[in-house]
Amino acid sequence: MSVFIKLTEYRSWVGFWSDSDGSVYLEVPNEWVEYYEHVEEAGDQLQIYRKYPKKRLKGNFSKLSKALAVDLESRGFFDGTCVAN
């Protein structure tokens, strides 16, 4: 299975009104798109959360190795390395 990721990293001043460092869209081609509205930066790791109805860790992305590991709620677990398009 292939997964496409669109990562948005917020600038530091967004911290005035949000505790998130970014957001993530994941797409499985021709099937669906999932949105994760909360990302926390921890060194070279980005921790991906689903925030509502309660904050739950769903996966992580390494900015160093480009490895993505995420629980795709309706499709199971994805673990792989990202390649820039």
N, C-alpha and C positions, 0 to 999 in steps of 0.2 A: 504494500500500500504506500502511495506517495502522499505526502502532506505538504502544503505550502503554508508559509508563515509570513505574516506582516507584523513586524514589531515596531511599535511607536514608543520611543523613549522621550519622556517629558523633560523640559528644561527645569532647572533648579527653582525658579520662581513659581512654578506650579504648586510647590509645596506650601504656599500661603493658603491654598484652599483645598488641597488634596493630599492624602498620605500615600498616594500611589506614585511610583516612578515611571509608569507607562501602561500600555495595554497591548493585547495580542489578538490578532485574528488568525485562525487556522482554517484551512480549506482542504477538504478531500475532493479532488476534481470530479465534477459532475454529480456530486452527492450532497454536500452541505458545508456550511461555514459555522464555526463556533467562535464566540467572542469571550475573551477573558479580560475583565475590566480592571484588574488590579495586578500590578507587577512590583516586586520589591527587589532592589539591587543589593546583593550580598557579595562584595568583591567582584570577581569575574562571572558570578552566577546571577541569573535573573530568576527569581522564584515567581511562578505564575499561580494566581489565585482566582477562584470564583468567589466573589464577595457577597452575593445575595442568594438565598435568604440569610446565610451566615458565611463568614470567611472560611474557605477551605482551600488548602494547598492542592493544586491540580498537577503541577509539574515544574520543570526547570529547564533553563536554556543556558548553555555556557557560551559566553562571548569569546572565550579563548579557543575552545575546540569546535565550536558551532554545533555541539551535541544538543539534541532536544529529546526530552523524556516527558510525556504528558498523558494524562488520563483523559481520553476522548469519551466522555460519558456514554454516548450512544454507540460507540464503535470499539471500545476496549482501549488498551494501552498502546501508545506509539513510542518507539525508541529508535532514534536514528541521527544521522549527521546532516546538517543543512549545507547546501551548495548555493552560492549566489547566482541569480539569474541576470 
